[in-house]
Amino acid sequence: MKYSKKHTHYINKVMEVFRNDGLRLSLDELADKMGVSRKTLYNHFESKDALLSAFMHSWMTAMKESIEAAFNRTSDTKANLLAAFETVDTLFSDITPIFLYDMKKMYPQFSCNEHVPGSGFFKEALRENLQKGVAEGVYRSDLDTEFMSDYLTFTTFAYYFNNMTTNASVNMKNFFKNSMAFHLRALIPGDAPKQ
């Protein structure tokens, strides 16, 4: 879905508001926090749901592009894997518990299409990375790439989203990177890789 420059401008503005304040704001409150009039928003989006839908589409597209870029950063398969987990760490550091809670409660169609937002295309890119690494001899030759891509995606995303939605006091900084460093021991033959 292509948006005009004006639409994109307002979608970018609403991203900050949704991330910081959640999704329960009225259109008047959104307009006020964005520094525009309600009429301006209605001129570009027919409803709050249309604005939210445009935001979700834009957010998911940006997430997918960032993850794909990380998995294809260099010719080094293992470096790309680590870069992808660092990218996910960065992407999710912007998400607040209130945003995620509101998204799951108010708009389950956006949060339940895949296990969690972003996990579907992450899992596919991870599977491709694992298959490439096995073919190159970087990862163990007996690695079950289907299982490992499912397992790593589910455990990482589920752990993160569970902690966000339950407001657990767990420091998520570098969680993805540390998790991947742990799992690399199972992926790479021989001695554990140095970090």
Secondary structure, 3 states (H helix, E strand, C coil): CCCCHHHHHHHHHHHHHHHHHCCCCCHHHHHHHHCCCHHHHHHHCCCHHHHHHHHHHHHHHHHHHHHHHHHCCCCCHHHHHHHHHHHHHHHHHCCCHHHHHHHHHHCHHHHCCCCCCCHHHHHHHHHHHHHHHHHHCCCCCCCCHHHHHHHHHHHHHHHHHHHHHCCCCCCCCCHHHHHHHHHHHHHCCCCCCCC
